[in-house]
Amino acid sequence: MEPNVTITDADRRNYYHTALKYYPKCKLREYITLKKNIDLIPYASVKSKQQVNTIIKYANTKTGMIAYHRLFSLLGKFIHVKDYPKLMQHVIDKENDEEVYLELRKYLKNYLRKSTKEGDKKNLPADRKSIHHVQYKCDRNILHAQMMFYHIRQHIKGAVIDNYLDIGCGDCIKSKYIGELIGLPIEKIYGADIEAWGGYSDKTRDKDINFIKLVPNEPFPVDSGKFSLISTFMVIHHIKNLNLFMRELNRCLKMGGHIIIREHDTINNMDKMLADIEHGIYEVTYRNNLNYFDEFYSYYYDWVELDIIFFRYGFKYVYADYEYSSVYANISPTRYFYAIYQKIKNL
């Protein structure tokens, strides 16, 4: 199922003149070449359960060889190095993705016992009152909040941020931390999400901030022009009605306000399948959710396409870059980037 917002080759050609202000010409030429070759390797859907085998099948091609190495880097991310050869052989022998994810689960048993949500909470403040009380090893919420605040501070200079909304907030812990780093009082920090998804629900949410319940395919229950800063992290690729979602982003944001996003960068079909496989690992290997293959929805974009979409819905580009969560490791097997846009017109 494709969303109701599409990007054509003509859209891309028209955008290149604008993109030259921000991106090196050689990078755009490389992007154009990759887009021309996007159909050389077919996309196997999640429902087919043949994404891993498709990447292995095309490993003898130039694009496929790179994806093949990224696949095993992704699958081996949390296993002991001594298990890596066995895992590679077992993956190659499996008939479908479900078998691969369940095989990976065998290697992760010890890790899964130690890395539960309760275990992660040991790294959080005992009372969860403030990110400023944290004086120990950072968990992912703290790290991500600090990274996003750094981008906000660097690239939204001089803007008055008097309130903040995080759409797709999950448990809202990260939303709270970002708001605190900006310097907002708790009553000015908002999180919005659907009632439940993945491992998130009302039971896991931080109740300190304002929570807004969203209903799929319905307008946000938010006053127009209410927020000066909105974020949405790893949400856009799960939205079926993207036209409504983008219009609501525009409506809820003040004129001149900013939005910061974090998304997958998927230029070709191999990128898209690797992003799906990453979701599959979390859903099947970690959560043992075998309904994933029938219920999961994704539609991915790359950085150029998202620039075009945001411009189409009344925003201008401010800044973007790949996200590096470590001083040691750069881009992960599935690429993530963040981007900042400013609202320049009402729809």
C-alpha positions as CSV (number, residue, x, y, z in Angstrom):
1,M,0.0,0.0,0.0
2,E,1.5,3.3,-1.1
3,P,0.7,6.5,0.9
4,N,-1.3,9.4,-0.7
5,V,1.8,11.5,-1.1
6,T,4.1,10.5,-3.9
7,I,7.3,11.9,-5.5
8,T,7.8,11.7,-9.2
9,D,11.0,12.0,-11.3
10,A,9.8,15.4,-12.4
11,D,9.6,16.5,-8.7
12,R,13.2,15.3,-8.2
13,R,14.5,17.1,-11.3
14,N,12.8,20.4,-10.2
15,Y,14.3,20.0,-6.7
16,Y,17.9,19.6,-7.8
17,H,18.3,23.3,-8.5
18,T,17.2,24.1,-5.0
19,A,19.3,21.3,-3.5
20,L,22.5,22.6,-5.0
21,K,22.4,25.4,-2.4
22,Y,22.8,22.7,0.3
23,Y,24.4,19.6,-1.1
24,P,27.6,19.0,-3.2
25,K,26.9,18.5,-6.9
26,C,28.7,15.1,-6.9
27,K,26.4,13.8,-4.1
28,L,23.4,14.8,-6.1
29,R,24.8,13.1,-9.2
30,E,25.4,9.9,-7.2
31,Y,21.8,10.1,-5.9
32,I,20.4,10.5,-9.4
33,T,22.3,7.5,-10.6
34,L,21.1,5.4,-7.7
35,K,17.5,6.4,-8.3
36,K,17.8,5.4,-12.0
37,N,18.9,2.0,-10.9
38,I,16.3,1.5,-8.1
39,D,14.4,-1.2,-9.9
40,L,17.4,-3.4,-10.8
41,I,16.9,-5.3,-7.6
42,P,13.2,-6.0,-6.7
43,Y,11.6,-5.1,-3.4
44,A,10.3,-8.1,-1.5
45,S,7.5,-7.2,1.0
46,V,7.5,-7.9,4.7
47,K,4.5,-10.2,4.1
48,S,6.5,-12.3,1.6
49,K,9.0,-13.2,4.3
50,Q,11.7,-13.2,1.6
51,Q,13.6,-10.1,2.4
52,V,16.7,-11.7,3.8
53,N,16.8,-14.3,1.0
54,T,16.4,-11.5,-1.6
55,I,19.4,-9.6,-0.3
56,I,21.5,-12.9,-0.3
57,K,20.3,-13.7,-3.8
58,Y,21.6,-10.5,-5.2
59,A,24.9,-10.4,-3.2
60,N,26.9,-10.9,-6.4
61,T,25.8,-7.4,-7.7
62,K,27.6,-4.2,-6.7
63,T,24.6,-2.8,-4.8
64,G,23.7,-6.3,-3.4
65,M,27.2,-6.9,-2.1
66,I,27.1,-3.8,0.0
67,A,23.6,-4.7,1.3
68,Y,24.8,-8.2,2.1
69,H,27.5,-6.9,4.4
70,R,25.1,-4.5,6.0
71,L,22.6,-7.3,6.5
72,F,25.0,-9.4,8.6
73,S,26.2,-6.3,10.4
74,L,22.6,-5.7,11.4
75,L,21.9,-9.3,12.4
76,G,25.1,-9.6,14.4
77,K,24.7,-6.3,16.2
78,F,24.1,-7.8,19.6
79,I,25.6,-11.3,19.5
80,H,29.0,-12.5,20.7
81,V,31.7,-12.5,18.0
82,K,32.2,-16.3,18.5
83,D,28.6,-16.9,17.3
84,Y,29.0,-14.8,14.2
85,P,30.1,-17.6,11.8
86,K,27.4,-19.9,13.0
87,L,24.8,-17.2,12.6
88,M,25.9,-16.4,9.0
89,Q,25.6,-20.1,8.0
90,H,22.3,-20.6,9.7
91,V,20.8,-17.5,8.1
92,I,21.9,-18.6,4.6
93,D,20.2,-21.9,5.1
94,K,16.9,-20.6,6.3
95,E,13.8,-20.6,3.9
96,N,12.2,-17.4,5.2
97,D,12.5,-14.3,7.4
98,E,10.5,-15.8,10.3
99,E,13.0,-18.6,10.6
100,V,15.9,-16.2,10.5
101,Y,14.5,-14.0,13.3
102,L,13.7,-17.0,15.5
103,E,17.2,-18.4,14.9
104,L,18.7,-15.1,15.9
105,R,16.6,-15.2,19.0
106,K,18.5,-18.3,20.2
107,Y,21.7,-16.3,20.2
108,L,20.1,-13.4,22.0
109,K,18.6,-15.3,24.9
110,N,21.3,-14.1,27.4
111,Y,21.2,-10.6,26.0
112,L,17.4,-10.5,26.2
113,R,17.4,-11.5,29.8
114,K,19.7,-8.6,30.6
115,S,18.3,-6.0,28.2
116,T,14.7,-5.6,29.2
117,K,12.8,-2.4,29.5
118,E,13.0,-2.8,33.3
119,G,16.8,-3.1,32.9
120,D,16.9,0.0,30.9
121,K,15.0,1.9,33.6
122,K,17.9,1.3,36.0
123,N,19.7,3.9,34.0
124,L,16.9,6.5,34.6
125,P,16.6,8.8,37.6
126,A,14.8,7.0,40.4
127,D,12.0,9.6,40.4
128,R,12.3,10.5,36.7
129,K,12.0,14.1,37.7
130,S,14.7,15.6,35.5
131,I,17.4,14.8,33.0
132,H,19.6,17.2,35.0
133,H,19.8,14.8,37.9
134,V,21.4,12.1,35.7
135,Q,25.0,11.4,36.7
136,Y,25.7,7.9,35.4
137,K,25.8,6.0,32.2
138,C,23.4,7.4,29.6
139,D,20.5,5.3,28.3
140,R,19.2,5.8,24.8
141,N,16.6,8.3,25.8
142,I,19.2,10.6,27.4
143,L,21.6,10.2,24.6
144,H,18.9,10.9,21.9
145,A,17.6,13.9,23.9
146,Q,21.1,15.4,24.2
147,M,21.8,14.9,20.5
148,M,18.5,16.5,19.4
149,F,19.0,19.4,21.8
150,Y,22.5,20.0,20.3
151,H,21.0,20.2,16.8
152,I,18.2,22.6,18.1
153,R,20.7,24.8,19.8
154,Q,23.1,24.9,16.8
155,H,20.5,25.4,14.0
156,I,17.5,27.2,15.5
157,K,19.5,30.1,16.9
158,G,17.5,33.1,18.0
159,A,14.1,31.4,17.8
160,V,11.8,31.7,20.7
161,I,10.7,28.3,21.8
162,D,7.9,28.7,24.3
163,N,6.4,25.2,24.0
164,Y,7.2,21.9,22.5
165,L,5.3,18.9,21.0
166,D,6.8,15.5,20.3
167,I,4.6,13.5,17.9
168,G,5.0,9.7,18.3
169,C,6.4,10.1,21.8
170,G,6.1,6.4,22.9
171,D,6.6,6.5,26.6
172,C,7.2,10.3,26.5
173,I,10.5,10.0,28.5
174,K,12.6,11.4,25.7
175,S,10.1,14.1,25.0
176,K,10.4,15.3,28.6
177,Y,14.1,15.3,28.5
178,I,14.3,17.4,25.3
179,G,11.8,19.9,26.7
180,E,13.9,20.2,29.9
181,L,17.1,20.7,28.0
182,I,15.4,23.5,26.0
183,G,14.6,25.1,29.3
184,L,10.8,24.7,29.3
185,P,8.7,24.2,32.4
186,I,6.9,20.8,32.5
187,E,3.5,22.4,31.6
188,K,4.9,23.6,28.3
189,I,6.1,20.1,27.2
190,Y,3.7,17.9,25.2
191,G,3.8,14.4,23.8
192,A,1.3,12.9,21.4
193,D,0.8,9.3,20.2
194,I,-1.8,6.7,19.4
195,E,-3.2,4.7,22.3
196,A,-0.8,1.8,22.1
197,W,1.8,0.4,19.7
198,G,4.8,-1.9,20.0
199,G,5.8,-2.0,23.7
200,Y,4.3,1.4,24.4
201,S,0.9,2.2,26.1
202,D,-0.6,4.4,28.8
203,K,1.0,2.1,31.4
204,T,4.6,2.9,30.3
205,R,4.1,6.7,29.6
206,D,5.7,9.4,31.7
207,K,2.7,11.1,33.2
208,D,4.5,14.3,34.2
209,I,4.1,16.0,30.7
210,N,0.9,16.8,28.8
211,F,-0.2,13.8,26.8
212,I,-2.3,14.1,23.6
213,K,-4.0,11.0,22.4
214,L,-4.0,10.7,18.6
215,V,-6.4,8.6,16.5
216,P,-5.2,7.3,13.1
217,N,-6.6,9.2,10.1
218,E,-8.1,11.9,12.2
219,P,-6.9,15.5,12.8
220,F,-4.8,16.2,15.8
221,P,-6.9,17.5,18.8
222,V,-4.6,20.6,19.0
223,D,-5.4,24.3,18.5
224,S,-4.0,25.7,15.2
225,G,-0.7,27.5,15.5
226,K,-0.2,26.4,19.1
227,F,3.4,25.1,19.0
228,S,6.7,26.8,18.3
229,L,8.7,23.5,18.1
230,I,7.5,20.1,16.9
231,S,9.5,16.9,16.6
232,T,8.6,13.5,15.1
233,F,11.2,10.8,15.4
234,M,11.0,7.6,13.2
235,V,7.3,8.1,12.7
236,I,6.8,9.3,9.1
237,H,7.5,6.0,7.5
238,H,4.7,4.4,9.5
239,I,2.0,7.0,8.4
240,K,-0.5,5.7,5.9
241,N,-2.4,9.0,5.4
242,L,0.7,11.2,5.0
243,N,-1.3,14.0,3.4
244,L,-3.4,14.5,6.5
245,F,-0.4,14.1,8.8
246,M,1.7,16.8,6.9
247,R,-1.3,19.2,6.9
248,E,-1.8,18.7,10.6
249,L,1.9,19.4,11.2
250,N,1.6,22.7,9.3
251,R,-1.7,23.6,11.1
252,C,-0.4,23.0,14.6
253,L,2.9,24.8,14.1
254,K,3.2,28.6,14.5
255,M,4.3,30.6,11.5
256,G,8.1,30.7,11.7
257,G,8.1,27.7,14.0
258,H,10.4,24.7,13.5
259,I,10.0,21.0,13.1
260,I,12.8,18.5,13.6
261,I,12.5,15.0,12.2
262,R,14.6,11.8,12.4
263,E,14.0,9.2,9.7
264,H,15.5,6.3,7.7
265,D,17.3,7.3,4.5
266,T,16.3,4.6,2.0
267,I,17.4,5.4,-1.6
268,N,17.0,1.9,-3.1
269,N,15.1,-1.3,-2.5
270,M,18.0,-2.8,-0.6
271,D,17.8,0.1,1.9
272,K,14.1,-0.4,2.3
273,M,14.4,-4.1,3.0
274,L,17.2,-3.6,5.5
275,A,15.0,-1.1,7.3
276,D,12.2,-3.6,7.3
277,I,14.5,-6.3,8.6
278,E,15.6,-4.0,11.5
279,H,11.9,-3.6,12.4
280,G,11.5,-7.4,12.1
281,I,14.4,-8.1,14.5
282,Y,12.8,-5.9,17.2
283,E,9.3,-7.2,16.6
284,V,9.9,-11.0,16.1
285,T,13.3,-11.6,17.7
286,Y,12.9,-9.3,20.7
287,R,9.1,-9.2,21.2
288,N,8.2,-12.6,19.7
289,N,5.5,-10.8,17.8
290,L,4.7,-13.2,14.9
291,N,1.8,-11.0,13.8
292,Y,4.5,-8.6,12.5
293,F,4.4,-10.1,9.0
294,D,0.7,-9.4,8.5
295,E,0.3,-6.2,10.5
296,F,3.4,-4.2,9.8
297,Y,3.2,-1.1,7.6
298,S,6.1,1.0,6.3
299,Y,6.7,3.3,3.4
300,Y,10.2,4.8,3.3
301,Y,11.6,8.0,1.8
302,D,15.1,9.3,1.3
303,W,16.5,12.7,2.3
304,V,15.7,14.3,-1.1
305,E,12.1,13.1,-1.1
306,L,11.4,14.3,2.4
307,D,12.8,17.7,1.5
308,I,10.4,17.9,-1.4
309,I,7.5,16.7,0.8
310,F,8.1,19.3,3.5
311,F,8.5,22.1,0.9
312,R,5.2,21.0,-0.7
313,Y,3.5,21.4,2.7
314,G,4.7,24.9,3.6
315,F,8.1,24.3,5.1
316,K,11.6,25.4,4.1
317,Y,14.8,23.4,4.7
318,V,17.1,24.6,7.5
319,Y,19.6,21.9,8.1
320,A,20.1,18.1,7.8
321,D,22.8,15.5,8.4
322,Y,23.3,11.8,9.1
323,E,22.9,10.9,12.8
324,Y,25.9,9.5,14.6
325,S,25.0,8.1,18.0
326,S,28.6,7.3,18.9
327,V,32.1,8.9,18.8
328,Y,33.4,5.6,17.6
329,A,30.9,4.2,15.1
330,N,29.5,6.3,12.3
331,I,26.6,5.2,10.1
332,S,24.7,2.1,11.3
333,P,23.7,-0.7,8.9
334,T,20.4,1.1,8.3
335,R,21.1,4.9,7.8
336,Y,19.3,7.5,9.9
337,F,19.3,11.2,9.4
338,Y,17.8,14.2,11.1
339,A,16.4,17.3,9.4
340,I,15.1,20.7,10.6
341,Y,12.5,22.7,8.7
342,Q,10.8,26.0,9.3
343,K,7.2,26.8,8.6
344,I,6.9,29.6,5.9
345,K,3.3,29.4,4.9
346,N,-0.1,28.2,6.0
347,L,-2.0,25.7,3.8
